[in-house]
């Protein structure tokens, strides 16, 4: 599901490579005859994914194309997945035809010519099927490197009962309102209004994304831009530093036992999270059914409707695949076929980037008992339309996350100055880029 990945392997295979687009980008478009032939020729494909029970969607594909036999393998999520994938690519054997990749790691595989440019296979025709910002994650330029599978537009899950006990009858609309509510909630109930995971780069980057910060940039070749300590980024950092130092926001490491217990016990009166969060929380804090509600993130400017994204993944075809047409058709089918996409959203609970699913009453009209009968999918479908399209990643996000934990994460845990930590993080990222042979703008 690609929810909470932090640092993964640092072995990026960067040194010594010559960044360039895949040779496939110059290939002539495949014809319908080529597709028909490929899809009726007995073929074996291997698909690496961590999505539970995705064999159900694969079975739909195999029913449509009985000549194609797909082997689904889960080699792990996060560190194990990327380590094994990069090792197989480097070894030149054992790699899958289709693989799941989180959006932030796509550039690192593009850098080494590991992904197939899908434009020649008709992927451009799918662009209007997805919310713009999600499509931009897989196609930041002319090439298309993957098919979007799930996304994580951010919102605010909160305990209505705790806020009500503090005299707060509406979720905070602005970040100023949120800060005031944080003090009121803490003073009257003893709960923290939320938790900022000390080492959770994904959450903080999502906050930066919502604030309009452009911390990363990559031209697909040899030039990167790094601006994690801009004035806009420091505005976000100072906001959280202030609340943390007042002890109005906790900094427990998330997705650990103490954090799970905090969600279930009322230690936290809310969770600033992504669209995958509602289902995750429902399974984590079942005893609090009916007490939670969902709302958009607070805004920096009253009246704005802007969000960021935290998490999400895609399915990409490796350039090494010997069955490129069939592999592309699998990646496309899993994430674009109407029945398959709806199953991913309603059975595996992946939050969809597909416009058709986001508009389908079968998805958006679901009422959640856990959230007091609220139509949470509908809310996050609306939020999904407010995520900034122009957001990029560096081709070494593995190192970015690791460096974040060592710099910003350590400072958050120590309740220090986050703005100062951004300066250190900036220096580390620039130094690393230069050492790897990139030009830094």
Secondary structure, 3 states (H helix, E strand, C coil): CCCCCCCCCCCCCCCCCCCCCCHHHHCCCCCHHHHHHHHCCCEEEEEECCCCCCHHHHHHHHHHCCCEEEEEECCCCCHHHHHHHHHHHHHCCCCCCEEEEEHHHHHHHHHCCCECCHHHHCHHHHHHHECHHHHHHHCCCCCCCCEEEEEEEEEEEEEHHHHHHCCCCCCCCEHHHHHHHHHHHHHHHCCECCECCCCCHHHHHHHHHHCCCCCEEECCCCEEEECCCCHHHHHHHHHHHHHHHCCCCECCCCCCHHHHHHHHHCCECEEEEECCHHHHHHHHCHHHCCCEEEEECCECCCCCCCECEEEEEEEEEECCCCCHHHHHHHHHHHHHCHHHHHHHHHCCCCCCCEHHHHCCHHHHCCCECCCCCECHHHHHHHHHCCECCCCCCCCCHHHHHHHHHHHHHHHHHCCCCHHHHHHHHHHHHHHHHHHCCCEEC
